[in-house]
Amino acid sequence: MTGERHGTAGYREVFALRAFRALFTAHVVSVVGDQLARVALVVLVYDRTGSAALSALAYALTFLPALVGGPLLAGLADRYPRRTVMITADLVRAAVVAAMAWPGLPWQAVCALLVVVQLAGAPAVPARSALLPALIPDSAVMRTGIAALSTVTQLGQVLGFAVGGVLVAALGPGGALLLDAATFGVSALLVAAFVPPVAVTGPHALGWWERVRAGAGVVWHDRRLLVLVGYAALSGTYIVGEALAAPYAAHLGGGPAVVGVLFAAYSAGCAAASLAVAALPESVQLRLMPLLAVGTGVPLLGCLADPPLPVVVGLFALSGAASGYHVVAQPTFVLRTPDAHRGQAVGFAITAMQTAQGIGITLGGLAAERTAPHLVTGAAGGVGVVAALVLAARWRAVQRRA
């Protein structure tokens, strides 16, 4: 089979694979459950403390442990069968989230258990990414599968946040957390029942620290992988618009509904573009990737002119659409890394992306304390354009050497 296959055929072929259907369904369930849990956690902490700052801290804890767990725990996906790693991570998270729902549990204990949940999940995504090439040997079809997973991640986040408030109101925070625990159980069951075990190639005698160093070395000594990590980290620039959605909505004279529209605009653009990009031949995707990366920042430059809400929504949607370059960069990175160190390498890439996003969100928030949000968003877009142009030059250079 050829890598120049068009994505339309790829979607039929990838969803014809029972193992991929199981991974896809498990991912959908987990993403929606995760967003539901975030809403429940914020409500629970706020109800028990009455502190907006502590509830915001609890929300931040849903992201921070992955910065440590990514590089330190991703190697488990290379040392043990990846299917086993995914199932174990889901079962541990199901048990811990269920414990978080225990009535009367101090909120400090809930936050501590949340850190355990996030650390337990750190090797799960690298394990899934590393497993895909073995389950889908055709690279073009695998790219299509990753596009489908990326799209459902965006849609699942929107759906989870939208439904989360309703379910938390109906079930209470404890009931919502139990529902999230059930989603992890369903995910583990689907993987156990329908995803075949695949042996990990390469040396298994490496110790934990040796494996971390080997995975880091794979990325550090491959210039193409370094550029792809740079493309992952680029998200730290255009995410600033999302991070400032609340003050930006207030600047535009809107309330919570406008905040939701701004979030949805980015996610909708990203989801639609991811499907469209994956429908192109692989060679076209690789040529488009640098252009799309530059395109994530260009629309945000329009925010400098302080346009009205409909225009801002359109600019956010265009920026989100350009971020569809991730469905090219991610499978290219996965296919480029040796199977023996693939999980660890993916963990480093995820950590780089999340670190960049955290820095972008923090700097954007600090800047918005002194400057209008539309100016901060536009400036972030400018930084993104410059960074993307540098990455494009580096990408062309490594491609020429190949």
C-alpha positions in Angstrom: 0.0 0.0 0.0 1.2 3.5 -0.7 1.6 6.6 1.5 0.1 8.7 -1.2 -3.3 7.3 -0.6 -6.0 9.9 -0.2 -7.6 10.3 3.2 -11.1 9.5 2.2 -10.1 5.9 1.6 -8.0 6.1 4.7 -11.0 6.8 6.9 -12.9 3.8 5.6 -9.8 1.6 6.1 -8.9 2.8 9.6 -12.4 2.4 11.0 -12.6 -1.0 9.4 -9.9 -2.1 11.9 -11.6 -3.4 15.1 -8.6 -2.5 17.3 -8.7 1.1 16.1 -12.4 1.4 16.6 -11.9 0.2 20.2 -9.1 2.8 20.8 -11.2 5.5 19.2 -14.2 4.7 21.3 -12.1 4.4 24.5 -10.5 7.8 23.7 -13.9 9.5 23.2 -15.2 8.2 26.5 -12.0 9.2 28.4 -11.9 12.7 26.9 -15.5 13.5 27.8 -15.0 12.0 31.2 -11.9 14.1 31.8 -13.6 17.3 31.0 -16.5 16.3 33.2 -14.1 15.6 36.1 -12.5 19.0 35.7 -15.8 20.8 36.0 -16.7 18.6 39.0 -13.4 19.2 40.7 -13.6 23.0 40.4 -17.2 22.9 41.8 -16.3 20.6 44.6 -13.3 22.7 45.8 -15.2 25.9 45.5 -18.2 24.6 47.4 -16.0 23.4 50.2 -13.6 26.4 50.4 -15.6 29.3 48.9 -12.2 30.4 47.3 -12.0 31.2 43.6 -8.2 31.0 43.9 -8.2 27.5 45.3 -10.7 26.3 42.8 -8.4 27.7 40.0 -5.4 26.0 41.6 -7.4 22.7 41.6 -8.0 23.2 37.8 -4.3 23.9 37.2 -3.4 20.6 39.0 -5.2 18.7 36.2 -2.4 19.8 33.9 0.8 20.3 36.0 1.7 16.7 36.9 1.9 15.7 33.3 5.0 18.0 33.0 6.8 15.7 35.4 5.1 12.5 34.4 5.7 12.9 30.7 9.5 12.6 30.6 9.8 10.4 33.8 6.9 7.9 33.2 6.5 7.7 29.4 9.3 5.2 29.2 6.9 2.6 30.8 5.3 2.4 27.3 8.6 1.1 26.0 9.5 -1.2 28.9 6.1 -3.0 29.1 3.5 -4.1 26.6 1.7 -0.9 25.5 -1.7 -2.5 25.7 -1.0 -3.5 29.3 0.2 0.1 30.2 -3.0 1.6 28.8 -5.2 -0.9 30.7 -3.3 -0.4 33.9 -3.4 3.3 33.7 -7.1 3.3 33.1 -7.8 0.9 36.0 -5.6 2.9 38.4 -7.3 6.2 37.4 -10.8 4.6 37.8 -10.0 3.5 41.3 -8.5 6.8 42.4 -11.2 9.0 40.9 -13.8 6.8 42.6 -12.0 7.4 45.9 -12.1 11.2 45.2 -15.9 11.0 45.1 -16.0 9.7 48.8 -18.4 12.0 50.7 -16.7 14.2 53.2 -13.2 13.6 51.9 -11.1 16.8 52.6 -10.6 18.9 49.6 -6.8 18.8 50.2 -7.0 15.0 49.9 -9.0 15.3 46.7 -6.3 17.5 45.2 -3.6 15.1 46.3 -5.5 12.2 44.6 -5.9 14.3 41.5 -2.1 14.4 41.2 -2.0 10.6 41.4 -4.6 10.4 38.7 -2.6 12.7 36.4 0.7 10.8 37.0 -1.0 7.5 36.4 -2.2 8.7 33.0 1.2 10.1 31.9 2.3 6.9 30.1 -1.1 6.2 28.6 -1.0 8.7 25.7 2.6 7.8 24.7 1.6 4.1 24.9 -1.3 4.6 22.5 0.7 6.7 20.1 3.5 4.2 20.1 1.1 1.3 19.5 -0.6 2.8 16.5 2.1 2.0 13.9 1.9 -1.7 14.9 -1.8 -1.7 14.6 -1.9 0.3 11.4 1.1 -0.5 9.3 0.1 1.7 6.3 1.5 5.1 7.2 -1.2 7.0 5.2 -4.0 5.2 7.0 -2.3 5.7 10.3 -2.1 9.5 9.6 -5.8 9.4 9.0 -6.4 7.6 12.3 -4.4 10.2 14.2 -6.5 12.9 12.5 -9.7 11.2 13.7 -8.3 11.0 17.2 -7.2 14.6 17.2 -10.6 15.7 15.9 -12.6 13.8 18.5 -10.3 15.3 21.2 -11.3 18.8 20.2 -15.0 17.9 20.0 -14.9 15.8 23.1 -13.4 18.7 25.1 -16.2 21.1 24.0 -18.9 18.4 24.6 -17.4 17.5 28.0 -17.3 21.1 29.2 -20.8 21.8 27.8 -22.4 18.7 29.3 -20.2 18.8 32.4 -22.0 21.7 34.0 -25.4 20.1 33.5 -24.3 16.7 34.9 -22.6 18.2 37.9 -25.8 20.2 38.7 -27.8 17.0 38.3 -25.5 14.5 40.0 -23.4 16.6 42.3 -19.6 16.7 42.1 -19.3 13.3 43.7 -21.7 11.7 41.3 -19.9 13.3 38.4 -16.6 11.9 39.6 -18.0 8.4 39.9 -19.2 8.8 36.3 -15.7 9.8 35.3 -14.3 6.7 37.1 -16.8 4.6 35.1 -15.4 6.1 31.8 -11.9 4.9 32.7 -13.4 1.4 33.4 -15.1 1.3 30.1 -11.9 2.5 28.3 -9.9 -0.3 30.0 -12.5 -2.9 29.0 -12.5 -1.8 25.4 -8.7 -2.0 25.1 -8.6 -5.3 26.9 -11.3 -6.9 24.8 -10.5 -5.6 21.3 -6.8 -4.4 21.1 -4.4 -7.2 20.5 -1.1 -7.5 22.5 1.9 -6.3 20.5 5.5 -6.9 21.6 7.8 -3.9 22.0 11.0 -4.3 20.0 14.5 -3.3 21.2 16.3 -3.7 24.5 14.3 -4.5 27.5 17.2 -4.6 30.0 17.6 -0.9 30.2 17.0 0.7 33.6 14.6 3.5 34.2 17.2 6.3 34.0 19.0 4.7 31.0 15.7 4.5 29.2 14.9 8.2 29.9 18.4 9.2 28.6 18.0 6.9 25.5 14.7 8.4 24.6 16.0 12.0 25.1 19.0 11.1 23.0 16.8 9.8 20.1 15.1 13.2 19.9 18.2 15.4 20.6 20.4 13.8 18.0 17.7 13.8 15.2 17.3 17.4 13.8 14.0 16.5 12.2 12.6 15.3 15.4 13.8 18.5 17.2 12.0 20.6 14.6 8.8 18.5 15.1 9.0 19.1 18.8 9.3 22.8 18.0 6.1 22.6 16.0 4.4 21.0 19.1 5.7 23.8 21.3 4.4 26.4 18.9 1.0 25.9 20.4 2.2 28.0 23.3 1.7 31.1 21.2 -1.7 30.7 19.6 -3.2 29.2 22.8 -3.0 32.7 24.4 -6.2 33.7 22.6 -8.0 30.9 24.3 -6.4 31.5 27.6 -7.7 35.1 27.5 -11.2 34.2 26.4 -12.9 35.5 29.6 -11.3 38.9 29.7 -11.5 39.2 25.9 -15.2 38.4 26.1 -15.6 41.1 28.7 -13.7 43.5 26.5 -16.1 42.8 23.7 -19.1 43.4 26.0 -20.1 39.8 26.4 -20.4 37.3 29.2 -20.0 33.5 29.7 -21.8 32.7 26.5 -19.2 34.7 24.5 -16.4 32.9 26.3 -18.0 29.6 25.2 -18.2 30.9 21.6 -14.6 31.8 21.5 -13.5 28.4 22.8 -15.8 26.7 20.4 -14.6 28.7 17.4 -11.0 27.5 17.9 -12.0 23.9 18.5 -14.5 23.8 15.6 -11.8 25.2 13.2 -9.3 22.7 14.4 -11.6 19.8 14.1 -12.8 20.6 10.6 -9.3 21.3 9.3 -7.8 18.2 10.8 -10.2 16.1 8.8 -9.6 18.0 5.7 -5.8 17.9 6.0 -5.8 14.2 6.6 -7.7 13.7 3.3 -4.7 15.0 1.3 -1.8 12.9 0.0 1.1 12.6 2.5 3.5 14.6 0.3 1.0 17.5 0.1 0.5 17.3 3.9 4.3 17.6 4.5 4.5 20.6 2.2 1.5 22.3 3.9 2.7 21.8 7.4 5.1 24.8 7.6 2.5 27.1 5.9 -0.3 26.0 8.3 2.0 26.6 11.3 2.6 30.1 10.2 -1.1 30.5 9.6 -1.9 29.8 13.3 -0.5 33.3 14.2 -1.4 35.3 11.1 -5.2 35.6 11.9 -4.5 36.6 15.5 -2.6 39.7 14.2 -6.0 40.9 13.1 -7.0 41.2 16.8 -4.6 44.2 17.1 -7.2 46.3 15.3 -9.8 45.5 18.0 -12.4 44.1 15.6 -16.0 43.3 16.7 -17.0 39.9 18.1 -18.1 38.2 14.8 -14.7 39.0 13.3 -12.8 37.8 16.4 -14.8 34.5 16.2 -13.7 34.1 12.6 -10.1 34.9 13.4 -10.1 32.3 16.2 -11.6 29.8 13.9 -9.0 30.4 11.2 -6.2 30.1 13.8 -7.7 26.8 15.0 -8.0 25.6 11.5 -4.3 26.3 10.8 -3.4 24.3 13.9 -4.5 21.3 11.8 -0.8 21.0 11.0 -0.5 18.8 14.2 -2.2 15.9 12.3 0.9 16.0 10.0 3.6 16.7 12.6 2.4 14.1 15.1 2.4 11.0 12.9 5.6 12.1 11.2 7.2 12.2 14.7 5.8 8.8 15.7 7.0 7.1 12.4 10.4 8.8 12.7 11.2 7.4 16.1 12.5 3.8 16.7 9.9 1.5 18.2 12.1 0.7 21.2 12.1 4.4 22.4 8.9 5.6 20.8 6.9 6.0 24.0 9.6 7.9 25.8 10.2 10.2 22.8 6.4 10.9 22.5 6.4 11.7 26.2 9.1 14.3 25.7 7.2 15.9 22.8 4.0 16.1 24.9 5.9 17.6 27.8 7.5 20.2 25.5 4.0 21.1 24.2 2.4 21.4 27.6 5.3 23.4 29.0 5.1 25.8 26.1 1.4 26.1 26.6 1.8 26.8 30.3 4.4 29.5 29.7 2.3 31.1 27.0 -0.8 31.1 29.2 1.1 32.5 32.2 2.8 35.2 30.2 -0.4 36.1 28.4 -2.3 36.3 31.7 0.4 38.6 33.2 0.4 40.8 30.1 -3.4 41.1 30.1 -3.2 42.5 33.6 -1.6 45.6 32.2 -2.6 45.6 28.5 -5.9 45.1 26.7 -6.6 41.4 25.8 -6.9 42.0 22.1 -3.4 43.6 22.0 -1.9 40.6 24.0 -3.6 38.1 21.6 -2.3 40.0 18.6 1.2 40.2 20.0 1.1 36.4 20.7 0.1 35.9 17.1 3.1 37.9 16.0 5.5 35.9 18.2 3.9 32.7 16.7 4.5 33.9 13.1 8.1 34.6 13.8 8.6 31.3 15.5 6.8 29.4 12.8 9.0 31.1 10.1 12.1 30.0 12.0 10.8 26.4 12.2 9.9 26.5 8.5 13.5 27.4 7.6 14.8 24.7 9.9 12.4 22.1 8.4 13.5 23.0 4.8 17.1 22.6 5.9 16.6 19.1 7.4 14.5 18.0 4.5 17.3 19.0 2.1 19.8 17.0 4.1 17.6 13.9 4.1 
